[in-house]
Amino acid sequence: MRRLRILSLLVLVGVLAACGGGVSTDELQGVALAEPTPKPDFTLTDTDGNPFHFAEETEGKLTLLYFGYTHCPDVCPVHLAQIAETFDQLSQVAESSVVVFVTVDPERDTPEVLREWLDRFDPRFVGLTGTPEELEAAQTAAGVPVAFKVGEGDDYTVQHAGQVLAYAPDGLLYAQYPFGTRQSTWLNDLQILAQIHPEEA
C-alpha cells in the first residue's frame, strides 16, 4: 500500500513538472505588450546589396529589430553597445539570435558606411537600407512611428523610434526595450525570450 502511494506521488510530480515545462513571460523586465504581436513582413536591402526578407531570414531566431542611423549622437550607439555586451556574456543566446539594424537615414547611410559602423559593435549585426518609401513601409509594418528629418544642411538629425523590438523564436513580440534599458534587463530578458519556441507558444 505504501509502495502504491509513493508511486502515485511520483506520477503526480511528473505530471506537474510536465505542465510547468513551458516558458513564462511573467519574468520579463522590458516594457510588456498587452498582447504579443507578430513579426512584420518586409523586404529591404542588406549591406552586400542583396534583398533581405525580414520574416523569412529571421524565422525561428531571437530577433532584435531597431530603426536608427549612424549619425545618431546617443540612443543608437548605446543600444547597440548594450546588445553587443549582452551577447558577449550570453554566447549561446547570441549564436541563435540575429540583430537587424534598419537605417532611417539612407542619404548618408550607404551600405559601406552602415557596414563599417555596425562592425564597431558586432560584425554579426545585419544592416538594412532601402528607398524612403520602403523604409517607411517597414516602420509602419513594425508598428513604430515613421522617422523624419530635423534641420537643414549636412548636420541634420533624424527623429526616430527609440525602442528595440525583441521577437522571440516563435515570431512574437512580447516586450519592447526603450532607451535607458538596464544591462541587467537585457541579460534577464534575452535568456527568457530565446527559450520561447513555436511549440511552446
Secondary structure as a PSIPRED ss2 file (coil, helix, strand):
# PSIPRED VFORMAT (PSIPRED V4.0)

   1 M C   1.000  0.000  0.000
   2 R H   0.000  1.000  0.000
   3 R H   0.000  1.000  0.000
   4 L H   0.000  1.000  0.000
   5 R H   0.000  1.000  0.000
   6 I H   0.000  1.000  0.000
   7 L H   0.000  1.000  0.000
   8 S H   0.000  1.000  0.000
   9 L H   0.000  1.000  0.000
  10 L H   0.000  1.000  0.000
  11 V H   0.000  1.000  0.000
  12 L H   0.000  1.000  0.000
  13 V H   0.000  1.000  0.000
  14 G H   0.000  1.000  0.000
  15 V H   0.000  1.000  0.000
  16 L H   0.000  1.000  0.000
  17 A H   0.000  1.000  0.000
  18 A H   0.000  1.000  0.000
  19 C H   0.000  1.000  0.000
  20 G C   1.000  0.000  0.000
  21 G C   1.000  0.000  0.000
  22 G C   1.000  0.000  0.000
  23 V C   1.000  0.000  0.000
  24 S C   1.000  0.000  0.000
  25 T C   1.000  0.000  0.000
  26 D C   1.000  0.000  0.000
  27 E C   1.000  0.000  0.000
  28 L C   1.000  0.000  0.000
  29 Q C   1.000  0.000  0.000
  30 G C   1.000  0.000  0.000
  31 V E   0.000  0.000  1.000
  32 A E   0.000  0.000  1.000
  33 L E   0.000  0.000  1.000
  34 A E   0.000  0.000  1.000
  35 E E   0.000  0.000  1.000
  36 P E   0.000  0.000  1.000
  37 T E   0.000  0.000  1.000
  38 P E   0.000  0.000  1.000
  39 K C   1.000  0.000  0.000
  40 P C   1.000  0.000  0.000
  41 D C   1.000  0.000  0.000
  42 F C   1.000  0.000  0.000
  43 T E   0.000  0.000  1.000
  44 L E   0.000  0.000  1.000
  45 T E   0.000  0.000  1.000
  46 D E   0.000  0.000  1.000
  47 T C   1.000  0.000  0.000
  48 D C   1.000  0.000  0.000
  49 G C   1.000  0.000  0.000
  50 N C   1.000  0.000  0.000
  51 P E   0.000  0.000  1.000
  52 F E   0.000  0.000  1.000
  53 H E   0.000  0.000  1.000
  54 F H   0.000  1.000  0.000
  55 A H   0.000  1.000  0.000
  56 E H   0.000  1.000  0.000
  57 E H   0.000  1.000  0.000
  58 T C   1.000  0.000  0.000
  59 E C   1.000  0.000  0.000
  60 G C   1.000  0.000  0.000
  61 K C   1.000  0.000  0.000
  62 L E   0.000  0.000  1.000
  63 T E   0.000  0.000  1.000
  64 L E   0.000  0.000  1.000
  65 L E   0.000  0.000  1.000
  66 Y E   0.000  0.000  1.000
  67 F E   0.000  0.000  1.000
  68 G E   0.000  0.000  1.000
  69 Y C   1.000  0.000  0.000
  70 T C   1.000  0.000  0.000
  71 H C   1.000  0.000  0.000
  72 C C   1.000  0.000  0.000
  73 P C   1.000  0.000  0.000
  74 D C   1.000  0.000  0.000
  75 V H   0.000  1.000  0.000
  76 C H   0.000  1.000  0.000
  77 P H   0.000  1.000  0.000
  78 V H   0.000  1.000  0.000
  79 H H   0.000  1.000  0.000
  80 L H   0.000  1.000  0.000
  81 A H   0.000  1.000  0.000
  82 Q H   0.000  1.000  0.000
  83 I H   0.000  1.000  0.000
  84 A H   0.000  1.000  0.000
  85 E H   0.000  1.000  0.000
  86 T H   0.000  1.000  0.000
  87 F H   0.000  1.000  0.000
  88 D H   0.000  1.000  0.000
  89 Q H   0.000  1.000  0.000
  90 L C   1.000  0.000  0.000
  91 S H   0.000  1.000  0.000
  92 Q H   0.000  1.000  0.000
  93 V H   0.000  1.000  0.000
  94 A H   0.000  1.000  0.000
  95 E H   0.000  1.000  0.000
  96 S C   1.000  0.000  0.000
  97 S E   0.000  0.000  1.000
  98 V E   0.000  0.000  1.000
  99 V E   0.000  0.000  1.000
 100 V E   0.000  0.000  1.000
 101 F E   0.000  0.000  1.000
 102 V E   0.000  0.000  1.000
 103 T E   0.000  0.000  1.000
 104 V C   1.000  0.000  0.000
 105 D C   1.000  0.000  0.000
 106 P C   1.000  0.000  0.000
 107 E C   1.000  0.000  0.000
 108 R C   1.000  0.000  0.000
 109 D C   1.000  0.000  0.000
 110 T C   1.000  0.000  0.000
 111 P H   0.000  1.000  0.000
 112 E H   0.000  1.000  0.000
 113 V H   0.000  1.000  0.000
 114 L H   0.000  1.000  0.000
 115 R H   0.000  1.000  0.000
 116 E H   0.000  1.000  0.000
 117 W H   0.000  1.000  0.000
 118 L H   0.000  1.000  0.000
 119 D H   0.000  1.000  0.000
 120 R C   1.000  0.000  0.000
 121 F C   1.000  0.000  0.000
 122 D C   1.000  0.000  0.000
 123 P C   1.000  0.000  0.000
 124 R C   1.000  0.000  0.000
 125 F C   1.000  0.000  0.000
 126 V E   0.000  0.000  1.000
 127 G E   0.000  0.000  1.000
 128 L E   0.000  0.000  1.000
 129 T E   0.000  0.000  1.000
 130 G C   1.000  0.000  0.000
 131 T C   1.000  0.000  0.000
 132 P H   0.000  1.000  0.000
 133 E H   0.000  1.000  0.000
 134 E H   0.000  1.000  0.000
 135 L H   0.000  1.000  0.000
 136 E H   0.000  1.000  0.000
 137 A H   0.000  1.000  0.000
 138 A H   0.000  1.000  0.000
 139 Q H   0.000  1.000  0.000
 140 T H   0.000  1.000  0.000
 141 A H   0.000  1.000  0.000
 142 A H   0.000  1.000  0.000
 143 G C   1.000  0.000  0.000
 144 V C   1.000  0.000  0.000
 145 P C   1.000  0.000  0.000
 146 V C   1.000  0.000  0.000
 147 A C   1.000  0.000  0.000
 148 F E   0.000  0.000  1.000
 149 K E   0.000  0.000  1.000
 150 V E   0.000  0.000  1.000
 151 G C   1.000  0.000  0.000
 152 E C   1.000  0.000  0.000
 153 G H   0.000  1.000  0.000
 154 D H   0.000  1.000  0.000
 155 D H   0.000  1.000  0.000
 156 Y C   1.000  0.000  0.000
 157 T E   0.000  0.000  1.000
 158 V E   0.000  0.000  1.000
 159 Q E   0.000  0.000  1.000
 160 H C   1.000  0.000  0.000
 161 A C   1.000  0.000  0.000
 162 G C   1.000  0.000  0.000
 163 Q C   1.000  0.000  0.000
 164 V E   0.000  0.000  1.000
 165 L E   0.000  0.000  1.000
 166 A E   0.000  0.000  1.000
 167 Y E   0.000  0.000  1.000
 168 A C   1.000  0.000  0.000
 169 P C   1.000  0.000  0.000
 170 D C   1.000  0.000  0.000
 171 G C   1.000  0.000  0.000
 172 L E   0.000  0.000  1.000
 173 L E   0.000  0.000  1.000
 174 Y E   0.000  0.000  1.000
 175 A E   0.000  0.000  1.000
 176 Q E   0.000  0.000  1.000
 177 Y E   0.000  0.000  1.000
 178 P C   1.000  0.000  0.000
 179 F C   1.000  0.000  0.000
 180 G C   1.000  0.000  0.000
 181 T C   1.000  0.000  0.000
 182 R C   1.000  0.000  0.000
 183 Q H   0.000  1.000  0.000
 184 S H   0.000  1.000  0.000
 185 T H   0.000  1.000  0.000
 186 W H   0.000  1.000  0.000
 187 L H   0.000  1.000  0.000
 188 N H   0.000  1.000  0.000
 189 D H   0.000  1.000  0.000
 190 L H   0.000  1.000  0.000
 191 Q H   0.000  1.000  0.000
 192 I H   0.000  1.000  0.000
 193 L H   0.000  1.000  0.000
 194 A C   1.000  0.000  0.000
 195 Q C   1.000  0.000  0.000
 196 I C   1.000  0.000  0.000
 197 H C   1.000  0.000  0.000
 198 P H   0.000  1.000  0.000
 199 E H   0.000  1.000  0.000
 200 E H   0.000  1.000  0.000
 201 A C   1.000  0.000  0.000
